[in-house]
Amino acid sequence: MNTFKKLSAISMLIFLGCNIQDGDEPYEKKFVVFGNIQANLPMVDTLFVSRTASLDEEIDADELWIANANVKISSKDGNEIAHPVTGKPGRYLTRKDYVYRPGTKYNLTVEVDGKTLSAETTTPEKMEIGSINNSNYQCKEESIPVTYINTNNAKMTAVGLIATGTIDTVTYRSGECFTASFASYPLFKIDFNVEDYNTVRILTFAL
């Protein structure tokens, strides 16, 4: 009898734990904001404001962009308005001569349809990028030196980065150690103070 009671209690717990809610929850529309800023530069990429759509909603993707949002970016230096981009609904930009400062906390506020979305970030103080010297690549039993390159060959101007010195050249070499895969011999190696940052976007350009 005691065994039956214990089994009954266990079965009840199992059934209670497996209670399935099969009712459809009502869909709630959400707003989505995406943007990024870079220190020592104006806002290069547009800030996006859009809304979500339910799975069964028949709507063109272009209709999801929000063109009437109020977008503000503030810091200790004051407030800056991100204005809508003409001809591109849902895209916003701050003025071209507004440069984001390094080591500065920025707050983003987006107001749309009576709702307010907010976020904050702090731009890095500085990023020190340099080529790794005296580096070698080990291929089987052969140790191949990796070329040191000049990384101090550009400066920031009002129109963006411009080259100020000689751009290094690289030499393409064939053979098992060089062309076997993407993990083969590197043309150069660089390093940066990654420990100072939580998120870093790296853009790699190749010819």
N, C-alpha and C positions, 0 to 999 in steps of 0.2 A: 504493500500500500504506500509506504514512504517512497519507494522507488518510482511508483506511478506519479506521485505528486511532484517529485523532482523532474521527471521527464516532461510533465505538463508545463511546469514553470519554464523549463528550457525552451520548449516548443513555442510558448507564448512570447518569450524574448526574441526568438528568431523571427516569428511572424511580425512582431512589432518593429524589429529592426529593418525588415524588408518592405515596409509600407511604401508603396509607390504612388507618387503624385502624378496621375495621368492627365490632370487638367491643364489646359494651355494657359501659361502666364501671359498677360497682356504685354504687347511690345511697347517699349518706351524709347522714344527718339532721343538720341544723344548727339551732342556737338563734338567735333574733333578739330583739334588745332595742332599743326605741325610747323616747326620753324627752327632755325639755328642761326647763331651769330658767331663771328670770328673777331678776336681782338685785333686792333690796329687796322680794321677794315670797316667800311660801311656794310649794310645788310646786302649780301650778294644774292642769296637765294630768297625767293619770295616766301612769305609766311602764308600758310594755307589754312583756311577755315571752311569746314564742310559739316554735313550732318550724316548720320547713319541712315540706313534703310532696312526695313524688315525683309526677310527672305522672299516673301510672297508679294512684295510691293512692286508694281510695274511702273518704273520710272527711269528716265534717261539719266545716265551718270552725271551729265553736265548740270542737271537740275539739283544736284546735291550740294553744289557750291553755295556758300553764304556770302552774298555781296553787300549786305547792309550791317556788318559787324563794326563795332567800335573797338579798335585795337590800340593799346597804349603800352609803351615800354618805359619804365621809370628806373632811375638810379639816384644816387645821392646828388648828382648834377642836375636833376630835374626830370621832366616828362617829355617823351617823344611820341608823336602819333605816327602810326603806320597807316598810310593811305591806300585805298583800293587802286589796283593797277588797271589802267584803262584797257578795255577789251579782254580782260582775263578775270572773270568773276571768281570770287573766293580767294584771290591773291592780294597780298598786302605788302607794302614796302615802306621803310622809313626813308627820309630824304637822303640823297646821294652824298651830301657833305657831312652827314652825321656819322662819325667814326666811333666805334665801340672801343672802350679803353680796356687795357689789360688789368687784371687784378681787381675787377669791379663787379659788384653784385647788381644784377638786373632783374626786375620784376615785370612779368608779362600779365596784362589784364585784357581779357576779351569779353565784351558785352554783346549779347545777341538774344533777341526775343525775351528780354527780361531776365535772362540768366547771365551769371558772371563766372568765367573760367579764369584761373590764375596759375602761374608757375613762376619759378625763380631759378637763376643759375648764376654762377660766378665765373667770369672769364679767367683763364690762366695768367699768371704774372708774366711768364716768358717760357718759350720752348727752345731748348738748346739742342740743335741737331748737328751732328758731326760724323765724319767718316771714321770708321774703325781702322786704326793703324796696326801694322804687324799682325795681320790676320792670315790664317791659312785654311785651305780647304783640303780635307783628307779624302782622297779617292783611292780606294784599295790600299796599296802600300806607298802611294805617292802623296807628298805634301806639296800643294800648289799655292803660292802666295796670292792673296786677293788684293787687287789694286786699291790704293788709297786715292780718294777723289777730293776735289775742292768743293766744299759746300758753302763757302762764303763768296758767292758770285752773283748775288742779286740784292736789291734794296727796294723798300716800299716807297712808292710815289703816289701822287693823287690819282693816277690812272692805273695803279696796280703795280705788280712786281716787274722790274726791268733788270736785265742782265748788266752787271758792272765789271765782270772779268771774264777770263777765258773759261769756256765750258769744256769740261773734260771729255775726252773721247774714250770709247771702249773698243776693244778688239774682239771680233767674233772668232771663236776657235771651234773646230770640229773634233770629234772623237768621243769615245764612250764617257769620259769624265765630264764633258762639256755639254753634250746634246742628248743624253739618254733620257732625261725627264726634266720637269720644272724644278726638281730638287737637286739638279746638277750644279756644277761650279757657278758661284755667283759672280757677276761682273763687278760688284762692289758691295760693301756692307755699311749701313749707317746705324746710329744709335741716338736716342734722345732721352731726356729726363722723365721717363714714363712714371716714376714713382710720385711725381708731383700732380698727376692728373687722374681723374676718374674715367673720363671719356675722351678719346682722341680719334679724330677721323683722319685717315691717311689716304691721300690721293696719289696714285702712281701713274705716271705718263710714260708710254713706250712708243718708240718709232718702229 
